[in-house]
Amino acid sequence: MSRPNKAETGKNVWKSLPKKPKNSKHPARKAVRRRTTSAAHQEKAKPPATKAEPGKTVKLQKLLAESGMGSRRAMEKLISAGKVSVDGKTATLGDRVSYDQKVLVNGRIILQPKADAPTRVLAYHKPEGKLVSRNDPEGRPSVFDDIPHGRWIAIGRLDLNTSGLLLFTNNGELANGLMHPSSGVEREYAVRVLGDVSPENLKQLREGVKLADGVAKFDVITDAGGSGANHWYHVVLKEGRNREVRRLWSSIGATVSRLTRIRYGNIPLLRSLRQGKWQELEPGTLKSLADLAGVTVSLPDPTRRKSRKPHYGGKRKQR
């Protein structure tokens, strides 16, 4: 899939994103290689010590949230319902556990985070035609084939025919915080619409329309140009229901013919990040993202640059 271009839209739908440096044969790589970390920046971004104290315990609902099971409130409900056990005994609300104890939810053991593991976030450019799922009965390509092996949680989902920015993290609590509507984290999309759209239609979409799962709306709709039957818009919303953008446009009789997520919170989809590739967020950017969700995280060591280089290689080898 090619990105929307100026000739097609009448306006450059990527105008808000950084431009490629001129006179460069490989602008994406050069843009990254020029970035350095000064001593002053390292000192400012240096994370607090993350080594776990021997025998340290945390609230059970916190550990479950960090494992990507759901929000703390949802985990409290599971515990109260007697669906969580620790070392073979049914847990109760208020229990504290260590990271090396055996925790089961609905009889299934959970993969617990490491107590001293720093939070990491990957920004990935999803192409059309890839599923945000590890297992598919039909054997279709997965976005997890393109990122490093590990315990990665997708922050939100993009359907098979949607491209653009997809974030992954190893911190379940951060993922839940960024996805939950109460955090009000913005998602911005470039959307190409087929059909006649009147000013009254746009007003409806801003004020809210009733969908099968409740009222939904766009917080911002910006005209991004176009000619003929297709027209481009930038839309912003603060939740991520299933196929919500497509269903909103469908409610006024329009059809989405192309959809690309270009921003999640304060993280834009960079021009230098090609489809199917990923890049790890710098500690400072990661912290500002976590602040949007109201989550405190342990940051990676800013002096360890190797793991945060953009991945430009081919599909990872299967193990």
Residue, then its C-alpha position, 0 to 999 in steps of 0.5 A: m500500500s502506498r501512502p496518501n500523496k499530494a496528487e491524490t488528496g489535494k493536500n498533503v495529509w502528512k503535513s503535520l509530520p516531520k519532513k525528510p532531510k533533503n539531498s539524502k539517498h537514505p534519509a530515514r537512516k541518516a535522520v536516525r544516525r544523526r541523533t545522539t545523546s549528550a551527557a547532559h541529556q543522559e543525566k536528565a533522563k537517567p532512570p531511577a534504580t529498578k532492581a527489585e528488593p529481595g522479598k518485595t511484594v506488590k498488590l495482586q491487582k497491580l501485578l495482574a494489570e502489569s501482566g496485561m490482564g486488564s485494568r486494576r479495577a477489572m482485576e479487583k473484580l476478578i479477585s473478588a469473584g474468586k477467579v484468581s489463585v496464588d500458589g494454589k490458594t484462592a486469592t482475596l482482595g488486598d493480598r500482596v504477592s511477589y513476582d516469583q509466586k505462581v498466579l492463576v486466573n480462571g485456572r490458567i497460569i499468567l506470564q508475569p512481568k519481571a520485577d526489575a524490567p524497565t518499560r519499553v515501547l515500540a512504534y511500528h508501522k503496520p501495513e494493510g493485510k496483517l493481523v494484530s494477533r499471534n494466532d490465526p487459524e487461517g495462517r495469515p501474516s501477523v504484525f508479531d512476525d515483524i517485531p522482536h521476540g518477547r512479551w509484547i502487548a499491542i496498545g489498541r488494535l488496527d483491523l486487517n485493512t487499516s495501516g499506520l502507527l501501532l504501539f507495543t509495550n511490555n508493561g500491561e498497566l501502561a497499555n491498559g492506561l493508554m487504551h482506556p477511554s477515561s485517560g482521554v488519549e487521542r488517536e488521529y487518523a487520515v481517512r479517505v471517504l467515498g461518497d457525498v459528505s455535507p456540512e450537516n453530516l460533519k456536524q452530526l459526526r462531531e456531535g455524536v451518532k448512535l452506533a450498535d454499542g452506544v453513542a460515538k463521535f469525532d472530537v476533531i474533523t479536519d478537511a484534508g482535500g481531495s478531488g472527485a468521489n474520494h475526499w480526505y479527512h483527518v479525524v481525532l477520537k479518544e477511544g478505540r472501539n472495534r472499527e469505530v472510525r469506519r462505522l461512524w462514516s458508514s452511519i452517514g452513508a459514506t464508505v471508508s476506502r483507506l484508513t491510516r492511523i497517523r498519531y497515538g497520544n503524543i507519538p506521530l507516525l514518522r515519515s522515516l518509519r517504513q511499513g513493516k518496521w519498528q523503532e523503540l521510543e527514547p526514555g524521555t518520549l516514553k515518559s511523556l507517553a506514560d504521563l498521558a495515561g497517568v502511569t508511573v514507569s521504570l525507564p530504560d537506561p538511556t546509555r544503552r543505545k543498541s536496542r533502540k535502533p530502528h529495525y530496517g531488516g527483513k522479516r525476523k527469523q522464526r524460532 
